[in-house]
Amino acid sequence: MRGRLFAALPAHILAPLLLAAFALSTAALNFFMQLSDLRDEVLTEQRGRITEILNTEESRLEVQFGLGNALEIKRLVTSLGLRTGITHALLVNSEGTVVAAMSRTQIGWPLTEAIASEPLEVQTGILEIATYDPQGIRTVAPEGDDDCLLAQVAVFPDHKLIVRVNLAPSLAARAAGTRHEIIRETLMIILGAALLGTLLHVLWFRRAAQLTAAVTAIGEGRIDVRTGLSGRDELARIGLAVDRMAADVEARQAKLQRLSDLINRSPVVAVEWRNAPGWPVSFISESVGQWGYTTEELLAEGVRFADLIHPADLAKVESTAAGHVADERDDRRYEYRLRTAGGDWIWVEGRAWLSREADGAVTRFYGVLVDITARKRADEALREQADLLRLFYDLPFIGMGISSPVTHQWLKTNTRLCEILGYSCAELTEKTWVDITHPDDVDRDLAGFERVIRDKIDGYQIEKRFVRKDGTVVFTTLDVRAVRRGDGEVDYLLATVQDISEHKRIELDLKQQKERLERAEAHAKLGSWEFELDTQRVWWSPQLYVLLGADSTRERPTFDTFLEFVHPADRSRVVAAFHELLHGRIVDVEPFRSNPDHNALHWWFSSVSVENNRDGAPRKVSGTLLDVTALKHGEDALRRLNADLETRVAERTQQLEDANRELESFSYAVSHDLKGPLRGIDGYSQILLEDHREQLDDEGRRLLANIRRGVAQMHELIEDLLAYSRIERRPLDSSIVAVPELVHEVLDGFAHELAATGADVKVQIPPLELSLDRNGLALVLRNLIGNALKFSSNAAPPRVEIGGDLDDYRARVWVRDNGIGFDMKYHDRIFEIFQRLHRIEEYPGTGVGLALVRKAMQRMRGSVWAESEPGRGSTFFLEFPR
Amino acid sequence: MRKGWLAVAVGIVLVVLAGCGKPVAYPLMVGVNPWIGYDPLVLARERRLIDPTQVKVVELSSSSQIVRNLHNGVLDAAALTLDEALRLAHEGAAIHIVAVLGVSAGGDAVVVRPTITKLSQLKGKRIGVEQSAGGAVVLARLLQAAGLSHDDVSLLRIEASLQEGALRAGWIDAVITFEPTKSRLQAEGYKVLFDSTQMPDELVEVMVVRASALAERPDDVIALLMGWERGVEAMRAAPAAAAGLLARGANLDPEAYLASLQGLKFETLERSTWLLAGNPAPLAKQHHGLGRLLLQLGLINRPPDWSALLTPQPALQALLQLEAQR
């Protein structure tokens, strides 16, 4: 497992890792070894050092003891504080009392008490060493306190100096020194490892990577890549071998590529099939791309070549293949249809060989395929052409025959030719074509023949007549083609003959029709013309030349020529109309005149028509020119008569209007003048009734009252008449009228009647403003409301409803009542003056009101009508245009 | 390939990390001579007012021993008189004065045999003096006061701790010394003819720190100064108890010890900061004369560079930390 892990890492990673691991482990080992020896070394060193110190101090103290200098002794002991690591220095006399110490607190006390405040391990150590005999210098490293060294020295005469050394700082200093050293060494080791790694990288890994990259590239197919390693070591030798191998492979591949290119550029497709059901393809050249396939598609798992073969050909291919396998012969030829990637079928021809094993079993077919579709098609086309030719030859309406250029004899004819010429085919081959040609056409035909022979033209066409066996003449068109041999000499002549007798007959009919038409045009004095816009071709009928007085042999039919024959004063009209016509617009042209410079003045009338092409643009314009001189003269006479008549009508109308005005004036004057005597009669009869009442008996008074009533009626009638005639005379005063307000205003005028009858009046008019004659509308409303109240007076209670509505075009106001109504057959009558449907005793009135209403509405450009039924009330509608 | 190098790199990092232990920390070594003016530091050590793992106060025999050890790098700091400090600096030691510890107000003295009663009697006599600037200064003032010249006396260079013995043995007639020696000798009947009360504020004790120690271990220096302040406080709070503990080291009984304290004045950190700060600092202004004297004595040959020498920051920081702790 571990081995595999190492193998999983490339050497250029593994080697530095191993080097680093080696360096680190060496450094770590070094570190731990040095640390383990450290304490012993420090202890040994400190023992030596403290021995030296104490040795010196012993001498100095003994000198001071000798001098009895107690203060200096103390100072010597305290001075020990200068020594590194010495934490305690105690000078103890023979009684065990501390006489000098680094700490003043301890001076003067028995040793045990002097150090009582010290930590336990310090006490233990000091007391322990204090028990030793004071002889020379003694050092002790007490158990359980690694950082401590105790020393004692006897000081003459009877003192002993005890010192305690703390090793910790020395240990720490040494440890620090050791660490620095180890770091240095480790860095050196690592540096060495790095240098070694670099060396390895330069000498080995970089080149190995180069080699690996090159081999990988070659493995991926880039065989032009080389390792490029130099030197004489193993890597260089491997590199050289790889380069040689790559060069070899490259050369082979180039060779293969040339072969492959050759095949791929050729129409040949090289294939190898496995001898398995459906013949799966095991190799195919890229030239199969010409059929739309990629090699990968055909080499894919499950693709069977047999599926590409046309089902109709598959059985044949299978049987050929079976025979091939069974046969001793190695190669076979196949021809079948193959489906291309685009789904088309192509013809392929294949040569296949077999690959047999030792026991003779066929394992593979291999071979080449070639697309022979074009060849197949050419064969097919050739066959079709031959069939077509035969078909043409047998056509039932074209006569065909082959004749000898030497003897002019028919060599071969088709049935139709025999029919046209009226001979049996056998009889015809006995004759030459000269024999049966109409004598008048022989020379022309022979002339054509001569040109074919002499001038080597391909053929000629003529219209000629043949004399049939029964002696009748048949009109034909003849087409003669020379079929030449390789040396250019005519081998035979192929003639096609078409019977055009029918055509000739139609041509004759057409000619007759044309003559008739020309005659008709001449009778009608009508010429016709045509102008094709795209070809600019102009055609004039012969009669048009006649009408214009132009010479058809000299004058070219153009519009300009035509204009020459038009009266100069009318030309502009004609030109304008013609231009419009060219844009597809037909403009009526008033009859125009001929140019009097050419011949006598004529009037012409032109009519035109336009034919458009599919795009709707004018293609052809045509028209006729009619001589309307006679018609024009008649029309002028008629116009003069009409003008005379109109003058007479105007005169009559004027007379009528004058009479009407006189009548109106008269009726006004009469009405006005009648009022005077009437006032007299009324006044006198009133005086009579008031002043002479007593002289009159009841009968007299009744009669007088009747007179007065008659007079009142007469007065009312005259007032109405005057009002009626005033309507005509009164000028219209148009202003904006608020209709609902006006209705209420009018109703106010009927306050007395409304109170008297107890009528129920409803006004439901929307806010409606109309621009009209206010007085006219007031008159209309007064009459209609008055009528409504009058004719509904017997209803209980009388109901009058005034309503209105409007839309975009009109405004409508109506007045409805629940009165006696009327029969609609009298509808028109009630609007006529003095027309009444009821007796005056029943419903008083003059019969002028509604006539006034109608007149006023007419003046305001409105209309009035009514809807009613007897006993069911009436509704009068007023309508105003908006 | 890249993975390989990565592994190597990781290995190197591991090794380096394994090697990076905590560096060995030695306590700041502070030396003091037997002058009782420095005893607040000893008290602080004994009472554990200073962390012994941070600061180690070592009592040495004499100023000269201190100066030597300071020079040699055995000591990181030391309590010295100002003149000693100036001389040391002049000799090229990279040091800073970080605190003023006290002023000798009689603590330094010239002790003579009982037979000598006047200063003038010192003419032709042998005077023991420590090989130190302090000694030289007192000697100069003494000769000045006595109206004598150097040639009028013979000098014996002798360490402080040996001075007592030398006097008793009769090797010298007078000794320039300081407490507690002065008190001890007085107790034995020797006389004081001249003391530092006659040269007010001239003998100042200062805390000197090696420049390297200050740069590398500023916290330890601050701890030292805090220990001084605490020691002074402890001594002022309970002088008798302090004397009971400290007298043993001075070879005095507690009473004599207490009496000897009268000859000196302890300075607090607060006053230190005032004395050391500014340019010129008050200390420099006060002791301008001392500089001149040292020049005259030939102990230095150029005026001291006060601004380079005086460093009030550690005292200030110690003060701030103490206040914060309170």
HADDOCK unambig.tbl for C-alpha pairs under 7 A between the chains (distance, minus, plus):
assign (segid A and resid 12 and name CA) (segid B and resid 1 and name CA) 5.14 0.50 0.50
assign (segid A and resid 13 and name CA) (segid B and resid 1 and name CA) 4.65 0.50 0.50
assign (segid A and resid 13 and name CA) (segid B and resid 3 and name CA) 6.11 0.50 0.50
assign (segid A and resid 13 and name CA) (segid B and resid 4 and name CA) 4.93 0.50 0.50
assign (segid A and resid 14 and name CA) (segid B and resid 4 and name CA) 6.93 0.50 0.50
assign (segid A and resid 16 and name CA) (segid B and resid 4 and name CA) 4.65 0.50 0.50
assign (segid A and resid 16 and name CA) (segid B and resid 5 and name CA) 6.64 0.50 0.50
assign (segid A and resid 17 and name CA) (segid B and resid 4 and name CA) 4.98 0.50 0.50
assign (segid A and resid 17 and name CA) (segid B and resid 7 and name CA) 6.25 0.50 0.50
assign (segid A and resid 20 and name CA) (segid B and resid 7 and name CA) 6.66 0.50 0.50
assign (segid A and resid 20 and name CA) (segid B and resid 8 and name CA) 5.08 0.50 0.50
assign (segid A and resid 24 and name CA) (segid B and resid 11 and name CA) 6.35 0.50 0.50
assign (segid A and resid 71 and name CA) (segid B and resid 161 and name CA) 6.80 0.50 0.50
assign (segid A and resid 71 and name CA) (segid B and resid 251 and name CA) 6.56 0.50 0.50
assign (segid A and resid 72 and name CA) (segid B and resid 61 and name CA) 6.71 0.50 0.50
assign (segid A and resid 72 and name CA) (segid B and resid 161 and name CA) 5.61 0.50 0.50
assign (segid A and resid 75 and name CA) (segid B and resid 59 and name CA) 6.56 0.50 0.50
assign (segid A and resid 75 and name CA) (segid B and resid 60 and name CA) 5.73 0.50 0.50
assign (segid A and resid 75 and name CA) (segid B and resid 61 and name CA) 5.28 0.50 0.50
assign (segid A and resid 78 and name CA) (segid B and resid 58 and name CA) 6.48 0.50 0.50
assign (segid A and resid 78 and name CA) (segid B and resid 59 and name CA) 5.48 0.50 0.50
assign (segid A and resid 78 and name CA) (segid B and resid 60 and name CA) 6.65 0.50 0.50
assign (segid A and resid 79 and name CA) (segid B and resid 58 and name CA) 6.30 0.50 0.50
assign (segid A and resid 79 and name CA) (segid B and resid 59 and name CA) 5.88 0.50 0.50
assign (segid A and resid 79 and name CA) (segid B and resid 60 and name CA) 5.13 0.50 0.50
assign (segid A and resid 81 and name CA) (segid B and resid 58 and name CA) 5.48 0.50 0.50
assign (segid A and resid 82 and name CA) (segid B and resid 58 and name CA) 6.50 0.50 0.50
assign (segid A and resid 103 and name CA) (segid B and resid 46 and name CA) 6.56 0.50 0.50
assign (segid A and resid 104 and name CA) (segid B and resid 245 and name CA) 6.87 0.50 0.50
assign (segid A and resid 104 and name CA) (segid B and resid 246 and name CA) 6.58 0.50 0.50
assign (segid A and resid 104 and name CA) (segid B and resid 248 and name CA) 6.73 0.50 0.50
assign (segid A and resid 104 and name CA) (segid B and resid 249 and name CA) 5.74 0.50 0.50
assign (segid A and resid 105 and name CA) (segid B and resid 46 and name CA) 6.59 0.50 0.50
assign (segid A and resid 105 and name CA) (segid B and resid 245 and name CA) 6.08 0.50 0.50
assign (segid A and resid 107 and name CA) (segid B and resid 248 and name CA) 6.62 0.50 0.50
assign (segid A and resid 169 and name CA) (segid B and resid 24 and name CA) 6.25 0.50 0.50
assign (segid A and resid 172 and name CA) (segid B and resid 24 and name CA) 5.80 0.50 0.50
assign (segid A and resid 173 and name CA) (segid B and resid 24 and name CA) 5.72 0.50 0.50
assign (segid A and resid 176 and name CA) (segid B and resid 21 and name CA) 6.84 0.50 0.50
assign (segid A and resid 179 and name CA) (segid B and resid 19 and name CA) 4.83 0.50 0.50
assign (segid A and resid 180 and name CA) (segid B and resid 19 and name CA) 6.26 0.50 0.50
assign (segid A and resid 183 and name CA) (segid B and resid 15 and name CA) 6.37 0.50 0.50
assign (segid A and resid 183 and name CA) (segid B and resid 16 and name CA) 6.14 0.50 0.50
assign (segid A and resid 183 and name CA) (segid B and resid 19 and name CA) 6.23 0.50 0.50
assign (segid A and resid 187 and name CA) (segid B and resid 12 and name CA) 6.83 0.50 0.50
